[in-house]
Amino acid sequence: MQAINASDIARLLRRMRDDGLSGWTASAVFRIVKGVLGLAQRRGIVTSNPCDGLTSAERPKQRN
């Protein structure tokens, strides 16, 4: 888990977008990943949450 970085998260989200998944789906996956990594940070498993390193352009947007 310590090997996961912001580039890995951005790559996952980009792949989801390129595969045609909806913004809602990507946002749901992002929230789950961010939550799991946040818990890992609080428990001392990782020193920082790599999701915090994403720019606003890299974060998924929910669109109808």
All heavy atoms as TSV, in Angstrom:
chain	resi	resn	atom	element	x	y	z
A	1	MET	N	N	0.821	-1.180	0.000
A	1	MET	CA	C	0.000	0.000	0.000
A	1	MET	C	C	0.873	1.255	0.000
A	1	MET	O	O	0.491	2.266	-0.562
A	1	MET	CB	C	-0.925	-0.017	1.206
A	1	MET	CG	C	-1.936	1.083	1.176
A	1	MET	SD	S	-3.162	0.954	2.455
A	1	MET	CE	C	-4.434	0.104	1.599
A	2	GLN	N	N	2.052	1.183	0.604
A	2	GLN	CA	C	2.936	2.347	0.648
A	2	GLN	C	C	3.447	2.731	-0.742
A	2	GLN	O	O	3.882	3.861	-0.941
A	2	GLN	CB	C	4.146	2.082	1.564
A	2	GLN	CG	C	3.798	1.972	3.010
A	2	GLN	CD	C	3.476	0.536	3.421
A	2	GLN	OE1	O	3.342	-0.350	2.577
A	2	GLN	NE2	N	3.320	0.303	4.704
A	3	ALA	N	N	3.383	1.808	-1.691
A	3	ALA	CA	C	3.893	2.074	-3.034
A	3	ALA	C	C	2.898	2.841	-3.905
A	3	ALA	O	O	3.262	3.316	-4.980
A	3	ALA	CB	C	4.279	0.763	-3.707
A	4	ILE	N	N	1.658	2.980	-3.477
A	4	ILE	CA	C	0.651	3.705	-4.261
A	4	ILE	C	C	0.951	5.195	-4.185
A	4	ILE	O	O	1.173	5.737	-3.101
A	4	ILE	CB	C	-0.773	3.418	-3.743
A	4	ILE	CG1	C	-1.101	1.937	-3.900
A	4	ILE	CG2	C	-1.796	4.273	-4.480
A	4	ILE	CD1	C	-2.410	1.541	-3.257
A	5	ASN	N	N	0.942	5.855	-5.334
A	5	ASN	CA	C	1.174	7.304	-5.349
A	5	ASN	C	C	0.097	8.004	-6.179
A	5	ASN	O	O	-0.769	7.351	-6.764
A	5	ASN	CB	C	2.587	7.614	-5.864
A	5	ASN	CG	C	2.832	7.085	-7.258
A	5	ASN	OD1	O	1.945	7.110	-8.098
A	5	ASN	ND2	N	4.039	6.596	-7.500
A	6	ALA	N	N	0.166	9.315	-6.220
A	6	ALA	CA	C	-0.852	10.103	-6.928
A	6	ALA	C	C	-0.909	9.757	-8.406
A	6	ALA	O	O	-1.985	9.758	-9.011
A	6	ALA	CB	C	-0.588	11.591	-6.726
A	7	SER	N	N	0.222	9.432	-9.003
A	7	SER	CA	C	0.237	9.060	-10.425
A	7	SER	C	C	-0.544	7.777	-10.671
A	7	SER	O	O	-1.217	7.644	-11.695
A	7	SER	CB	C	1.678	8.884	-10.914
A	7	SER	OG	O	2.365	10.110	-10.862
A	8	ASP	N	N	-0.458	6.833	-9.740
A	8	ASP	CA	C	-1.219	5.582	-9.874
A	8	ASP	C	C	-2.723	5.855	-9.836
A	8	ASP	O	O	-3.480	5.298	-10.627
A	8	ASP	CB	C	-0.859	4.601	-8.761
A	8	ASP	CG	C	0.587	4.148	-8.816
A	8	ASP	OD1	O	1.140	4.051	-9.929
A	8	ASP	OD2	O	1.157	3.908	-7.735
A	9	ILE	N	N	-3.139	6.712	-8.925
A	9	ILE	CA	C	-4.560	7.052	-8.809
A	9	ILE	C	C	-5.025	7.782	-10.071
A	9	ILE	O	O	-6.078	7.476	-10.632
A	9	ILE	CB	C	-4.827	7.921	-7.566
A	9	ILE	CG1	C	-4.292	7.260	-6.297
A	9	ILE	CG2	C	-6.302	8.270	-7.446
A	9	ILE	CD1	C	-4.982	6.011	-5.879
A	10	ALA	N	N	-4.224	8.739	-10.537
A	10	ALA	CA	C	-4.570	9.489	-11.753
A	10	ALA	C	C	-4.669	8.549	-12.950
A	10	ALA	O	O	-5.572	8.684	-13.788
A	10	ALA	CB	C	-3.537	10.578	-12.008
A	11	ARG	N	N	-3.769	7.568	-13.038
A	11	ARG	CA	C	-3.783	6.608	-14.141
A	11	ARG	C	C	-5.058	5.772	-14.108
A	11	ARG	O	O	-5.686	5.531	-15.135
A	11	ARG	CB	C	-2.548	5.709	-14.066
A	11	ARG	CG	C	-2.328	4.849	-15.280
A	11	ARG	CD	C	-1.031	4.030	-15.215
A	11	ARG	NE	N	0.118	4.808	-14.787
A	11	ARG	CZ	C	0.763	4.639	-13.608
A	11	ARG	NH1	N	0.379	3.714	-12.761
A	11	ARG	NH2	N	1.797	5.392	-13.305
A	12	LEU	N	N	-5.454	5.325	-12.912
A	12	LEU	CA	C	-6.696	4.552	-12.765
A	12	LEU	C	C	-7.897	5.372	-13.230
A	12	LEU	O	O	-8.720	4.890	-14.005
A	12	LEU	CB	C	-6.881	4.136	-11.304
A	12	LEU	CG	C	-8.254	3.567	-10.947
A	12	LEU	CD1	C	-8.461	2.207	-11.603
A	12	LEU	CD2	C	-8.400	3.469	-9.439
A	13	LEU	N	N	-7.982	6.616	-12.785
A	13	LEU	CA	C	-9.122	7.464	-13.147
A	13	LEU	C	C	-9.127	7.773	-14.640
A	13	LEU	O	O	-10.185	7.795	-15.276
A	13	LEU	CB	C	-9.102	8.752	-12.318
A	13	LEU	CG	C	-9.296	8.544	-10.817
A	13	LEU	CD1	C	-9.027	9.839	-10.065
A	13	LEU	CD2	C	-10.686	8.004	-10.518
A	14	ARG	N	N	-7.951	7.992	-15.213
A	14	ARG	CA	C	-7.850	8.256	-16.655
A	14	ARG	C	C	-8.289	7.041	-17.453
A	14	ARG	O	O	-9.012	7.153	-18.443
A	14	ARG	CB	C	-6.409	8.635	-17.015
A	14	ARG	CG	C	-6.238	9.201	-18.392
A	14	ARG	CD	C	-4.803	9.663	-18.683
A	14	ARG	NE	N	-4.129	10.239	-17.544
A	14	ARG	CZ	C	-3.090	9.673	-16.904
A	14	ARG	NH1	N	-2.604	8.512	-17.299
A	14	ARG	NH2	N	-2.520	10.275	-15.882
A	15	ARG	N	N	-7.883	5.848	-17.004
A	15	ARG	CA	C	-8.274	4.611	-17.690
A	15	ARG	C	C	-9.788	4.427	-17.635
A	15	ARG	O	O	-10.408	4.022	-18.616
A	15	ARG	CB	C	-7.571	3.414	-17.065
A	15	ARG	CG	C	-7.786	2.133	-17.847
A	15	ARG	CD	C	-7.032	0.938	-17.291
A	15	ARG	NE	N	-5.652	1.250	-16.962
A	15	ARG	CZ	C	-5.091	0.958	-15.780
A	15	ARG	NH1	N	-5.767	0.364	-14.832
A	15	ARG	NH2	N	-3.826	1.254	-15.565
A	16	MET	N	N	-10.384	4.738	-16.493
A	16	MET	CA	C	-11.837	4.617	-16.366
A	16	MET	C	C	-12.532	5.563	-17.341
A	16	MET	O	O	-13.501	5.187	-17.999
A	16	MET	CB	C	-12.267	4.920	-14.922
A	16	MET	CG	C	-11.814	3.862	-13.931
A	16	MET	SD	S	-12.223	4.273	-12.243
A	16	MET	CE	C	-13.995	4.054	-12.297
A	17	ARG	N	N	-12.020	6.800	-17.430
A	17	ARG	CA	C	-12.610	7.770	-18.360
A	17	ARG	C	C	-12.434	7.310	-19.796
A	17	ARG	O	O	-13.369	7.358	-20.595
A	17	ARG	CB	C	-11.966	9.141	-18.148
A	17	ARG	CG	C	-12.590	10.241	-18.984
A	17	ARG	CD	C	-11.937	11.594	-18.762
A	17	ARG	NE	N	-10.534	11.561	-19.118
A	17	ARG	CZ	C	-9.524	11.823	-18.288
A	17	ARG	NH1	N	-9.748	12.148	-17.047
A	17	ARG	NH2	N	-8.278	11.773	-18.711
A	18	ASP	N	N	-11.235	6.826	-20.138
A	18	ASP	CA	C	-10.962	6.361	-21.505
A	18	ASP	C	C	-11.804	5.143	-21.877
A	18	ASP	O	O	-12.137	4.949	-23.043
A	18	ASP	CB	C	-9.480	6.028	-21.681
A	18	ASP	CG	C	-8.590	7.258	-21.602
A	18	ASP	OD1	O	-9.114	8.391	-21.693
A	18	ASP	OD2	O	-7.365	7.082	-21.445
A	19	ASP	N	N	-12.149	4.327	-20.886
A	19	ASP	CA	C	-12.990	3.146	-21.127
A	19	ASP	C	C	-14.470	3.499	-21.226
A	19	ASP	O	O	-15.303	2.623	-21.449
A	19	ASP	CB	C	-12.787	2.107	-20.020
A	19	ASP	CG	C	-11.442	1.410	-20.110
A	19	ASP	OD1	O	-10.771	1.528	-21.155
A	19	ASP	OD2	O	-11.057	0.740	-19.121
A	20	GLY	N	N	-14.799	4.768	-21.056
A	20	GLY	CA	C	-16.171	5.212	-21.227
A	20	GLY	C	C	-17.050	5.107	-19.997
A	20	GLY	O	O	-18.270	5.228	-20.110
A	21	LEU	N	N	-16.452	4.885	-18.834
A	21	LEU	CA	C	-17.266	4.828	-17.615
A	21	LEU	C	C	-17.754	6.227	-17.263
A	21	LEU	O	O	-17.095	7.228	-17.548
A	21	LEU	CB	C	-16.457	4.228	-16.468
A	21	LEU	CG	C	-16.055	2.772	-16.670
A	21	LEU	CD1	C	-15.125	2.320	-15.565
A	21	LEU	CD2	C	-17.270	1.880	-16.725
A	22	SER	N	N	-18.901	6.300	-16.634
A	22	SER	CA	C	-19.499	7.593	-16.332
A	22	SER	C	C	-18.726	8.318	-15.234
A	22	SER	O	O	-17.982	7.717	-14.456
A	22	SER	CB	C	-20.950	7.408	-15.885
A	22	SER	OG	O	-20.994	6.861	-14.579
A	23	GLY	N	N	-18.923	9.633	-15.186
A	23	GLY	CA	C	-18.329	10.443	-14.131
A	23	GLY	C	C	-18.808	10.018	-12.759
A	23	GLY	O	O	-18.059	10.080	-11.775
A	24	TRP	N	N	-20.059	9.591	-12.668
A	24	TRP	CA	C	-20.603	9.111	-11.395
A	24	TRP	C	C	-19.855	7.879	-10.916
A	24	TRP	O	O	-19.525	7.744	-9.735
A	24	TRP	CB	C	-22.092	8.790	-11.538
A	24	TRP	CG	C	-22.941	10.016	-11.549
A	24	TRP	CD1	C	-23.402	10.663	-12.661
A	24	TRP	CD2	C	-23.404	10.748	-10.432
A	24	TRP	NE1	N	-24.123	11.763	-12.285
A	24	TRP	CE2	C	-24.150	11.836	-10.926
A	24	TRP	CE3	C	-23.265	10.595	-9.060
A	24	TRP	CZ2	C	-24.748	12.769	-10.090
A	24	TRP	CZ3	C	-23.876	11.531	-8.227
A	24	TRP	CH2	C	-24.598	12.590	-8.747
A	25	THR	N	N	-19.564	6.958	-11.821
A	25	THR	CA	C	-18.843	5.741	-11.462
A	25	THR	C	C	-17.425	6.076	-11.010
A	25	THR	O	O	-16.954	5.591	-9.978
A	25	THR	CB	C	-18.804	4.759	-12.648
A	25	THR	OG1	O	-20.143	4.437	-13.019
A	25	THR	CG2	C	-18.044	3.490	-12.297
A	26	ALA	N	N	-16.739	6.903	-11.772
A	26	ALA	CA	C	-15.375	7.294	-11.420
A	26	ALA	C	C	-15.349	8.033	-10.082
A	26	ALA	O	O	-14.451	7.816	-9.270
A	26	ALA	CB	C	-14.773	8.157	-12.525
A	27	SER	N	N	-16.340	8.881	-9.842
A	27	SER	CA	C	-16.409	9.604	-8.569
A	27	SER	C	C	-16.625	8.651	-7.404
A	27	SER	O	O	-16.027	8.821	-6.333
A	27	SER	CB	C	-17.537	10.638	-8.599
A	27	SER	OG	O	-17.236	11.664	-9.502
A	28	ALA	N	N	-17.462	7.651	-7.602
A	28	ALA	CA	C	-17.720	6.675	-6.539
A	28	ALA	C	C	-16.450	5.881	-6.227
A	28	ALA	O	O	-16.111	5.681	-5.056
A	28	ALA	CB	C	-18.851	5.729	-6.948
A	29	VAL	N	N	-15.736	5.453	-7.258
A	29	VAL	CA	C	-14.490	4.723	-7.057
A	29	VAL	C	C	-13.475	5.618	-6.353
A	29	VAL	O	O	-12.794	5.194	-5.410
A	29	VAL	CB	C	-13.932	4.201	-8.407
A	29	VAL	CG1	C	-12.517	3.678	-8.261
A	29	VAL	CG2	C	-14.852	3.131	-8.967
A	30	PHE	N	N	-13.382	6.874	-6.774
A	30	PHE	CA	C	-12.444	7.815	-6.158
A	30	PHE	C	C	-12.755	7.998	-4.677
A	30	PHE	O	O	-11.843	7.999	-3.841
A	30	PHE	CB	C	-12.483	9.156	-6.893
A	30	PHE	CG	C	-11.581	10.197	-6.281
A	30	PHE	CD1	C	-10.203	10.082	-6.394
A	30	PHE	CD2	C	-12.108	11.271	-5.594
A	30	PHE	CE1	C	-9.373	11.035	-5.829
A	30	PHE	CE2	C	-11.285	12.221	-5.025
A	30	PHE	CZ	C	-9.915	12.109	-5.151
A	31	ARG	N	N	-14.029	8.159	-4.330
A	31	ARG	CA	C	-14.408	8.332	-2.918
A	31	ARG	C	C	-14.019	7.111	-2.086
A	31	ARG	O	O	-13.538	7.248	-0.958
A	31	ARG	CB	C	-15.906	8.597	-2.789
A	31	ARG	CG	C	-16.292	10.031	-3.100
A	31	ARG	CD	C	-17.722	10.339	-2.671
A	31	ARG	NE	N	-18.708	9.425	-3.205
A	31	ARG	CZ	C	-19.315	9.553	-4.379
A	31	ARG	NH1	N	-19.010	10.569	-5.158
A	31	ARG	NH2	N	-20.199	8.672	-4.775
A	32	ILE	N	N	-14.212	5.924	-2.642
A	32	ILE	CA	C	-13.857	4.705	-1.915
A	32	ILE	C	C	-12.338	4.611	-1.732
A	32	ILE	O	O	-11.850	4.349	-0.625
A	32	ILE	CB	C	-14.401	3.460	-2.646
A	32	ILE	CG1	C	-15.929	3.442	-2.563
A	32	ILE	CG2	C	-13.806	2.183	-2.057
A	32	ILE	CD1	C	-16.574	2.442	-3.483
A	33	VAL	N	N	-11.591	4.847	-2.802
A	33	VAL	CA	C	-10.126	4.784	-2.717
A	33	VAL	C	C	-9.611	5.827	-1.731
A	33	VAL	O	O	-8.754	5.537	-0.886
A	33	VAL	CB	C	-9.494	4.964	-4.117
A	33	VAL	CG1	C	-7.994	5.168	-4.026
A	33	VAL	CG2	C	-9.815	3.779	-5.004
A	34	LYS	N	N	-10.148	7.039	-1.822
A	34	LYS	CA	C	-9.711	8.113	-0.916
A	34	LYS	C	C	-10.025	7.748	0.534
A	34	LYS	O	O	-9.217	7.979	1.429
A	34	LYS	CB	C	-10.386	9.426	-1.300
A	34	LYS	CG	C	-9.909	10.585	-0.467
A	34	LYS	CD	C	-10.461	11.899	-0.955
A	34	LYS	CE	C	-10.014	12.972	0.006
A	34	LYS	NZ	N	-9.631	14.186	-0.604
A	35	GLY	N	N	-11.187	7.157	0.769
A	35	GLY	CA	C	-11.564	6.757	2.119
A	35	GLY	C	C	-10.680	5.659	2.677
A	35	GLY	O	O	-10.249	5.712	3.834
A	36	VAL	N	N	-10.386	4.666	1.854
A	36	VAL	CA	C	-9.529	3.558	2.298
A	36	VAL	C	C	-8.121	4.073	2.609
A	36	VAL	O	O	-7.531	3.729	3.635
A	36	VAL	CB	C	-9.486	2.436	1.229
A	36	VAL	CG1	C	-8.387	1.440	1.522
A	36	VAL	CG2	C	-10.835	1.748	1.146
A	37	LEU	N	N	-7.590	4.909	1.727
A	37	LEU	CA	C	-6.250	5.445	1.958
A	37	LEU	C	C	-6.236	6.422	3.139
A	37	LEU	O	O	-5.233	6.517	3.848
A	37	LEU	CB	C	-5.716	6.104	0.685
A	37	LEU	CG	C	-5.387	5.119	-0.438
A	37	LEU	CD1	C	-5.107	5.853	-1.735
A	37	LEU	CD2	C	-4.226	4.232	-0.054
A	38	GLY	N	N	-7.345	7.132	3.348
A	38	GLY	CA	C	-7.446	8.004	4.512
A	38	GLY	C	C	-7.417	7.205	5.810
A	38	GLY	O	O	-6.756	7.589	6.783
A	39	LEU	N	N	-8.116	6.076	5.834
A	39	LEU	CA	C	-8.092	5.208	7.006
A	39	LEU	C	C	-6.684	4.643	7.218
A	39	LEU	O	O	-6.189	4.598	8.348
A	39	LEU	CB	C	-9.096	4.068	6.845
A	39	LEU	CG	C	-9.122	3.038	7.971
A	39	LEU	CD1	C	-9.511	3.698	9.291
A	39	LEU	CD2	C	-10.079	1.910	7.634
A	40	ALA	N	N	-6.036	4.248	6.129
A	40	ALA	CA	C	-4.667	3.736	6.234
A	40	ALA	C	C	-3.734	4.807	6.804
A	40	ALA	O	O	-2.844	4.505	7.608
A	40	ALA	CB	C	-4.174	3.268	4.871
A	41	GLN	N	N	-3.959	6.045	6.427
A	41	GLN	CA	C	-3.144	7.142	6.956
A	41	GLN	C	C	-3.398	7.333	8.454
A	41	GLN	O	O	-2.460	7.463	9.237
A	41	GLN	CB	C	-3.442	8.434	6.199
A	41	GLN	CG	C	-2.599	9.611	6.662
A	41	GLN	CD	C	-2.934	10.873	5.902
A	41	GLN	OE1	O	-3.938	10.942	5.189
A	41	GLN	NE2	N	-2.098	11.874	6.041
A	42	ARG	N	N	-4.660	7.301	8.856
A	42	ARG	CA	C	-4.985	7.458	10.276
A	42	ARG	C	C	-4.434	6.315	11.119
A	42	ARG	O	O	-4.096	6.507	12.284
A	42	ARG	CB	C	-6.496	7.582	10.459
A	42	ARG	CG	C	-7.059	8.902	9.958
A	42	ARG	CD	C	-8.512	9.087	10.343
A	42	ARG	NE	N	-9.418	8.102	9.794
A	42	ARG	CZ	C	-9.916	8.112	8.559
A	42	ARG	NH1	N	-9.569	9.060	7.721
A	42	ARG	NH2	N	-10.756	7.171	8.164
A	43	ARG	N	N	-4.343	5.130	10.535
A	43	ARG	CA	C	-3.824	3.961	11.250
A	43	ARG	C	C	-2.299	3.866	11.181
A	43	ARG	O	O	-1.711	2.970	11.755
A	43	ARG	CB	C	-4.420	2.671	10.679
A	43	ARG	CG	C	-5.911	2.552	10.800
A	43	ARG	CD	C	-6.325	2.284	12.248
A	43	ARG	NE	N	-7.721	1.916	12.332
A	43	ARG	CZ	C	-8.669	2.719	12.788
A	43	ARG	NH1	N	-8.372	3.920	13.210
A	43	ARG	NH2	N	-9.926	2.315	12.836
A	44	GLY	N	N	-1.667	4.778	10.448
A	44	GLY	CA	C	-0.213	4.799	10.368
A	44	GLY	C	C	0.378	3.838	9.346
A	44	GLY	O	O	1.579	3.591	9.352
A	45	ILE	N	N	-0.445	3.306	8.464
A	45	ILE	CA	C	0.037	2.370	7.439
A	45	ILE	C	C	0.733	3.131	6.317
A	45	ILE	O	O	1.731	2.670	5.772
A	45	ILE	CB	C	-1.126	1.506	6.906
A	45	ILE	CG1	C	-1.695	0.671	8.057
A	45	ILE	CG2	C	-0.679	0.630	5.750
A	45	ILE	CD1	C	-2.996	-0.018	7.743
A	46	VAL	N	N	0.203	4.293	5.966
A	46	VAL	CA	C	0.845	5.176	4.983
A	46	VAL	C	C	1.034	6.543	5.635
A	46	VAL	O	O	0.313	6.910	6.557
A	46	VAL	CB	C	0.009	5.308	3.679
A	46	VAL	CG1	C	-0.101	3.983	2.961
A	46	VAL	CG2	C	-1.359	5.878	3.950
A	47	THR	N	N	2.020	7.280	5.156
A	47	THR	CA	C	2.303	8.584	5.768
A	47	THR	C	C	1.415	9.692	5.220
A	47	THR	O	O	1.176	10.686	5.909
A	47	THR	CB	C	3.774	8.968	5.553
A	47	THR	OG1	O	4.068	8.956	4.162
A	47	THR	CG2	C	4.693	8.000	6.280
A	48	SER	N	N	0.945	9.535	3.989
A	48	SER	CA	C	0.057	10.547	3.407
A	48	SER	C	C	-0.908	9.871	2.443
A	48	SER	O	O	-0.659	8.773	1.952
A	48	SER	CB	C	0.858	11.622	2.684
A	48	SER	OG	O	1.522	11.074	1.578
A	49	ASN	N	N	-2.004	10.551	2.175
A	49	ASN	CA	C	-3.009	10.038	1.256
A	49	ASN	C	C	-2.670	10.522	-0.149
A	49	ASN	O	O	-2.699	11.722	-0.421
A	49	ASN	CB	C	-4.395	10.531	1.671
A	49	ASN	CG	C	-5.514	9.881	0.899
A	49	ASN	OD1	O	-5.321	9.388	-0.204
A	49	ASN	ND2	N	-6.693	9.889	1.473
A	50	PRO	N	N	-2.326	9.618	-1.067
A	50	PRO	CA	C	-1.951	10.043	-2.418
A	50	PRO	C	C	-3.080	10.742	-3.173
A	50	PRO	O	O	-2.822	11.500	-4.100
A	50	PRO	CB	C	-1.537	8.761	-3.118
A	50	PRO	CG	C	-1.853	7.639	-2.226
A	50	PRO	CD	C	-2.208	8.182	-0.892
A	51	CYS	N	N	-4.314	10.537	-2.772
A	51	CYS	CA	C	-5.436	11.210	-3.432
A	51	CYS	C	C	-5.361	12.725	-3.237
A	51	CYS	O	O	-5.849	13.491	-4.062
A	51	CYS	CB	C	-6.765	10.687	-2.898
A	51	CYS	SG	S	-7.094	8.981	-3.368
A	52	ASP	N	N	-4.735	13.149	-2.145
A	52	ASP	CA	C	-4.589	14.580	-1.892
A	52	ASP	C	C	-3.633	15.234	-2.877
A	52	ASP	O	O	-3.634	16.454	-3.023
A	52	ASP	CB	C	-4.111	14.820	-0.460
A	52	ASP	CG	C	-5.125	14.362	0.571
A	52	ASP	OD1	O	-6.326	14.294	0.241
A	52	ASP	OD2	O	-4.716	14.074	1.714
A	53	GLY	N	N	-2.829	14.433	-3.564
A	53	GLY	CA	C	-1.869	14.966	-4.521
A	53	GLY	C	C	-2.421	15.167	-5.919
A	53	GLY	O	O	-1.701	15.618	-6.804
A	54	LEU	N	N	-3.693	14.842	-6.134
A	54	LEU	CA	C	-4.294	15.016	-7.458
A	54	LEU	C	C	-4.715	16.468	-7.660
A	54	LEU	O	O	-5.211	17.117	-6.739
A	54	LEU	CB	C	-5.511	14.116	-7.622
A	54	LEU	CG	C	-5.269	12.616	-7.611
A	54	LEU	CD1	C	-6.584	11.876	-7.756
A	54	LEU	CD2	C	-4.319	12.209	-8.693
A	55	THR	N	N	-4.542	16.961	-8.870
A	55	THR	CA	C	-5.036	18.295	-9.198
A	55	THR	C	C	-6.542	18.222	-9.418
A	55	THR	O	O	-7.112	17.141	-9.594
A	55	THR	CB	C	-4.361	18.832	-10.472
A	55	THR	OG1	O	-4.760	18.026	-11.580
A	55	THR	CG2	C	-2.840	18.828	-10.337
A	56	SER	N	N	-7.186	19.365	-9.440
A	56	SER	CA	C	-8.639	19.369	-9.657
A	56	SER	C	C	-8.993	18.822	-11.037
A	56	SER	O	O	-10.050	18.230	-11.222
A	56	SER	CB	C	-9.205	20.774	-9.465
A	56	SER	OG	O	-8.634	21.663	-10.392
A	57	ALA	N	N	-8.111	18.990	-12.012
A	57	ALA	CA	C	-8.370	18.466	-13.354
A	57	ALA	C	C	-8.302	16.938	-13.393
A	57	ALA	O	O	-8.929	16.316	-14.239
A	57	ALA	CB	C	-7.362	19.047	-14.346
A	58	GLU	N	N	-7.547	16.339	-12.465
A	58	GLU	CA	C	-7.409	14.888	-12.437
A	58	GLU	C	C	-8.531	14.216	-11.672
A	58	GLU	O	O	-8.760	13.022	-11.817
A	58	GLU	CB	C	-6.070	14.490	-11.810
A	58	GLU	CG	C	-4.874	14.888	-12.632
A	58	GLU	CD	C	-3.566	14.646	-11.914
A	58	GLU	OE1	O	-3.467	14.984	-10.720
A	58	GLU	OE2	O	-2.658	14.110	-12.553
A	59	ARG	N	N	-9.218	14.959	-10.841
A	59	ARG	CA	C	-10.305	14.384	-10.032
A	59	ARG	C	C	-11.549	14.215	-10.900
A	59	ARG	O	O	-11.864	15.068	-11.726
A	59	ARG	CB	C	-10.629	15.291	-8.850
A	59	ARG	CG	C	-9.477	15.367	-7.881
A	59	ARG	CD	C	-9.760	16.388	-6.792
A	59	ARG	NE	N	-8.590	16.562	-5.980
A	59	ARG	CZ	C	-8.468	16.083	-4.737
A	59	ARG	NH1	N	-9.476	15.442	-4.190
A	59	ARG	NH2	N	-7.376	16.269	-4.059
A	60	PRO	N	N	-12.272	13.111	-10.727
A	60	PRO	CA	C	-13.458	12.890	-11.561
A	60	PRO	C	C	-14.571	13.871	-11.220
A	60	PRO	O	O	-14.672	14.340	-10.082
A	60	PRO	CB	C	-13.863	11.458	-11.215
A	60	PRO	CG	C	-13.289	11.200	-9.871
A	60	PRO	CD	C	-12.042	12.021	-9.785
A	61	LYS	N	N	-15.351	14.172	-12.227
A	61	LYS	CA	C	-16.478	15.097	-12.056
A	61	LYS	C	C	-17.768	14.352	-12.316
A	61	LYS	O	O	-17.869	13.590	-13.261
A	61	LYS	CB	C	-16.325	16.264	-12.990
A	61	LYS	CG	C	-15.044	17.024	-12.656
A	61	LYS	CD	C	-14.758	18.140	-13.567
A	61	LYS	CE	C	-13.469	18.837	-13.232
A	61	LYS	NZ	N	-12.315	18.000	-13.035
A	62	GLN	N	N	-18.757	14.582	-11.466
A	62	GLN	CA	C	-20.061	13.955	-11.644
A	62	GLN	C	C	-20.860	14.799	-12.613
A	62	GLN	O	O	-21.117	15.964	-12.361
A	62	GLN	CB	C	-20.790	13.866	-10.308
A	62	GLN	CG	C	-20.127	12.959	-9.316
A	62	GLN	CD	C	-20.890	12.924	-8.000
A	62	GLN	OE1	O	-21.868	13.601	-7.830
A	62	GLN	NE2	N	-20.392	12.128	-7.079
A	63	ARG	N	N	-21.208	14.197	-13.711
A	63	ARG	CA	C	-22.018	14.896	-14.710
A	63	ARG	C	C	-23.257	14.062	-14.988
A	63	ARG	O	O	-23.183	12.848	-15.065
A	63	ARG	CB	C	-21.222	15.092	-15.993
A	63	ARG	CG	C	-20.067	16.038	-15.809
A	63	ARG	CD	C	-19.500	16.406	-17.162
A	63	ARG	NE	N	-18.477	17.426	-17.009
A	63	ARG	CZ	C	-17.190	17.210	-17.147
A	63	ARG	NH1	N	-16.745	16.021	-17.468
A	63	ARG	NH2	N	-16.325	18.193	-16.991
A	64	ASN	N	N	-24.374	14.741	-15.162
A	64	ASN	CA	C	-25.617	14.046	-15.500
A	64	ASN	C	C	-25.608	13.646	-16.951
A	64	ASN	O	O	-25.031	14.231	-17.785
A	64	ASN	CB	C	-26.821	14.936	-15.222
A	64	ASN	CG	C	-27.007	15.137	-13.737
A	64	ASN	OD1	O	-26.497	14.360	-12.939
A	64	ASN	ND2	N	-27.710	16.169	-13.367
